[in-house]
Amino acid sequence: MEVALLSLLFIPYLVIKYFFTDHDTPSDKDRKRFGKGLELLKNRDTQEAFAFFDEAVRQHPKSAIAYASRGRCQLWQENYYSAIYDLTQAINRDNTLGECYLDRGIAYYRTHQFPEAFREFDKAVWHLRDEQPDAYRWRALARIQLRQLQQAENDLRRAVMLGDENSFQILRQPPFTKGVFQTRP
């Protein structure tokens, strides 16, 4: 009898707790908080976005979105080592942000650190779950530098299937063309 009564009281408690609990993650809250800066990033207004997120990092030092966005600004301004630092800070705060892995991989690639770039692109592919062909294309470019041509071709074909025209153009260039345009001696 007591068990039935307790279970009847426990079920409404769980329902009420569910509806009154905040289900937004810290990153979701930061996306709402930094909407103005994210709009600046979307419009590629790099200078203003950098100033916005530089201040955001000072005011909210635990925000992964602030660091990730400042890191993206650094990447676009070709400050690759600063971008790597900011993106690493973002990943340390929230390791589920797939865009951070992609951006950090691009920064490593631009600094000719190809094994590190490949590792980051591999993580980006996993975190983005077939939603962005850019991760596959960049991973293929890193694999080309590491002489993993067959796997690079597979990544490029996957990116093409996801609608990436840049990958299609890369597939039409050496080393993926099989001597179609070679002249005979």
N, C-alpha and C positions, 0 to 999 in steps of 0.2 A: 503494500500500500504506500509506504513512504517513498519507495523507489519510483513508483508511478507518479506521485505528486512532485517529486524532485525533477523528474524528466519533463513534466508538463511546464514547470517553471523555468527550466533550463533552455527549452526551445525558444520561448519568447525573448529571453535574454540574448541568445545568439542572433536572433533576427534584428533586434534593436541595435545591438553592437555593430552588426554588419552595416546597417543603414547610417549610423552616426560616425563611423570610422572614416577617416580621410584615406582614400586609396591612391592618391597621387604620389609618385615617387619624387625624391628630391630633384631629379632631372626634369620631371614634368613641371614641377613648381618653378624651377629656374627658367624653363622655356617661357612660361607665362610672365615671369618677372622681367626677363630680358627681351621681351617682344620687340621693343623699338630697335635694339641693337641687332637682333636677328633679322629684322627687316632691312637694316642697313647692309648687313652681310648679303642678303638675298639680292639686293640691288647693286652689289659689288662696290659699294662706297667704302673702300678699304680704310682710308684715313680716319673718317668719322667713326667707323665701326671699331677700329683699333683703339681710339681714344675712349669710346664707350666701354669696351670690354677691359681696357687697362684699369679704368676706374672701378669697374665691376669686380675685378680680381682683388683690388684693394679693399673694397667694402665687404665682399663675400669670399674670403680666401678658401672656403671649403666647397665652392661651387665648381663642379666638373664642367658645366656648360660654359661658364665664364672663361675658364682656362682653354677649353676646346675652341671656343670662338676666337679668342685672342691668338691662339696657335694657328688657326686658319688664316687670320689676317697676316700673321708673320710669314706664313707660307706664301701667300699671294704677293707679299712685299719682298720675297726672295731672301728673307732672313731665316735660312733653313735651320741653323743650330738653335736659334731662339724658338722656332716652331717646334722642334723636337722636344725642347725643355717644357714648353707649355702643354703640348699634347701628352707628354709623359705625366705631367702633373694631373691632367684631366683623367687619364686612364687610371692613375693611382686612386682617384676619388670615385670613379665609376667605370669599371672595366667592361661594361656592356655597350659602350658607345662605339659602334662599328665605324662611323665616320672618322673617329680619332685614329683608329688603326690605319685607315686608308690615307689620311693626311700625313700621319707620321711616316708611313711607308714612302710616300711621295718625297718627303723631306730627306729621308735616307737615300732614296734613289738619286735625287739631285746632288747629293754629296758623295755619290759613287760608293756607297756602302750597300752593295747589292745583296749580300746574304741577309743583312738586317732588314732591308727593304722587302725581300721575298717573305721573310717571316711575318712582317707586319701585314703585307697584302694577303697572306694566307689566313691570318686572323680576321682580316676585314671580310674576306669571302665567307668565312664561317659565320661571323656576327651579322652580316647583311643578308644572309640566306636567300640568295638568288634574286635580290631586289634591285641590285645595281650592277650593271655590266662593267662599270669602271674598275671595280675591284678585280675582276677577271682580266681585263686588259692590262692593268698595271702589274698584276702578278705574272702575266705572260711576258711583259717587257723585262721584268727582273729575271725571269727564267731564261730569256734569250741571253742576257748578260752572264748567266751562270752556265750556259751551254746545255740547257735542258730543253732542246728544241721540240721534241715530240710532245712533252707536257705543255709547252708554251702554245703549240698549235691547238691542242685540245682546249686550253683556256680561251684562246681567241675565238675558236668555233662556238664555245659556250656563250661568250660575250655577244657574238653575232646573233645567236638564237634569242638573246635577250634584247636585241634591237640596237646594238652598238655599231654604227657605221665606221667609226675609226678602226675598230678591230678588223673589219672587212678589208679596209685599205692596207692594213699591216699584213694581212694574209696574202695580199697580192704582190708583196715585195719579197726579195730574198731575205732569209734563207728558206722561205716557204714555197717559192716557185721552183718547180722541179726541172729547170733547164728548158722551159718551153720556148724561150726567146734566144737561145744560144744559136750562134751561127755555125755552120759546118765548115771544117777546114778544107 
